[in-house]
Amino acid sequence: MRIATANEGAKPGNGDASSAVTPIRPAIAISFEFFPPHTTKMEQVLWQSIERLAPLLPRFVSVTYGAGGSTRERTHITVKRILNETNLTPAAHLTCVAASRTEVDAVVRNYQAIGVRHIVALRGDPPEQQQRFQPHPDGYANAAALVAGVRQIGDFEISVAAFPEVHPDAHSAEADLDNLKRKIDAGASRAITQFFFDVEIYLRFVERARAAGIGVPIVPGILPVTNFARLKQFARVCGASVPNWLARLFEGLDGDPETRQLVAATVAAEQCMRLKEQGVNEFHFYTLNRAALTQAICHILGIRPALPTPNDYHLATKE
């Protein structure tokens, strides 16, 4: 059994579960990011989220590494399970951290052997005990080198990171943009941005990237705000700004999760609608393994299954 794709036109009532998930959608592509679970409870949360979002037929779903590659094995396990037990297309995060070229190349070849064809190639965050990234003595020096290495191994789709507000380690905005171009020139086929909240920041960044000769899709990364205190921590680490207007919207909601969720869905949906008005037709959602907000935002965007109730749908197994 498999999920029908949007243009297959599965007819309702034919007894095939795929007919229940043919989406009603505008010309928008979506993708989702998950992180590998480290407890049995979190594993249940992850797969409930995947089951809930799968009927929206994302272009791909990515699975992250932790800082310093700390979740490497759990990432591999999660990617393989998505590949083997669902009809979703997994994209495996891969970093340069704490691994030699030989080790990284072996991971890539393993993915190639089992049928994974999409890599999210990242420099990666340093381990907690290190303040700055230091390449492995025998490893890839940066994300551009990693992209080139993956490209030499096989014909992968390769996504890379982009930073509309400049990577914290970059010497300048120009240097950061040069680094992105090196990744694209090495063989990357798409850039996915770090989260942002000011639409104009993204639009200006794309304009600068196009002027620099970067022609690949630059997909906006959308982060629904599930926890404002955690958001501020994320923003400090990655160099993203948190506008004052956003802080005001979440004032007094620390103990009111229901209202916080409603505000978060409204903010993210409006952000996506404003981007859509500017011609953006692809979005990458950082789900934090929580499906409700992302599903609500997609619903507002017009991306929905024919029968949107999660209980009516189960992950289709491959034939």
ABEGO torsion letter per residue (X at the ends): XBBBBAAAGBBBGAGBAAAAABBBBBBBBBBBBBBBBABAAAAAAAAAAAAAAAAAGBABBBBBBBBGGAAAAAAAAAAAAAAAABABBBBBBBBABGBBAAAAAAAAAAAAAAGBABBBBBAEBBBAABABBBBBAABBABAAAAAAAAAAABBBBBBBBBBAAEBAABABAAAAAAAAAAAAAAGBABBBBBBBABAAAAAAAAAAAAAAGBABBBBBBBBBBABAAAAAAAAAAAGBBBBAAAAAAABGAAABAAAAAAAAAAAAAAAAAAAAAAGBABBBBBAGGBAAAAAAAAAAAGBBBABABAAABBBBBBX
